[in-house]
Amino acid sequence: MQLPRGLARVRALHHRHTGQPGEGRALAHEIDAFMLPPNGWVPNNGRLPVIVYRHAFDADAPKLAEQIETRFAHHAWPVQWRNGVFDFHHFHSTAHEVLGVFAGAAELIVGGPGGRMLPLAAGDVLLLPAGTGHCLVSRTDAFHVAGGYPAGQQWDIRREALTPDELRAMDALPFPASDPVYGARGPVIERWRKPA
């Protein structure tokens, strides 16, 4: 299958990468964090950034899906499903979501229609605070992710604007106790739990 230009580029980057950061050290140059403003019916999250962990796992590791699930579970972000990403814009209002890519490559739009294009490939992790719109744009046939949520949070699927009460409930979701990749350290602790 011929890959779209963005997917070919992200796959090439991953083939050149061979290391995996240790659990106790977060490598700043491998982490991207950004805020997204509200976008029509998609609220995004006005307090918490989206976080992309590049090369969080070795893309060529055997049993990568199991490694991702074990790490997420160890840090209280248990995986609830394995599959792809929906090809329609949606968000979750009742849970934060972490996606660990264990096969293939894809491009997503985050932030709702007309939002930010985001290439992902095996070994990458995407952390979406509640309210963040996301949608699959293109993928390789093999693209699969493991989806986890903070212990005690149950996800929903929203495709329309929240009521004011639902928005308040989303904003009041508790902070996760740990970072899904790095545990007691990492972006969730440094960028979500500490004031900016």
Buried (B, 14 or more C-beta within 10 A) or exposed (E): EEBBEBBBBBBEBBEEBEEBBEBEEBBEEBBBBEBBEBBEBBBBBEEBBBBBBBBBBBBEBEEBBEBBBEBBBEBBBBBBEBEEBEEEBBBBBBBBBBBBBBBBBBBBBBBBEEBEEBBBBBBBBBBBBBBBBBBBBBBBEEBBBBBBBBEEBEBEEBEEEBEEEBBEBBBEBEBBBBBBBBBEBBBBBBBBBEEE
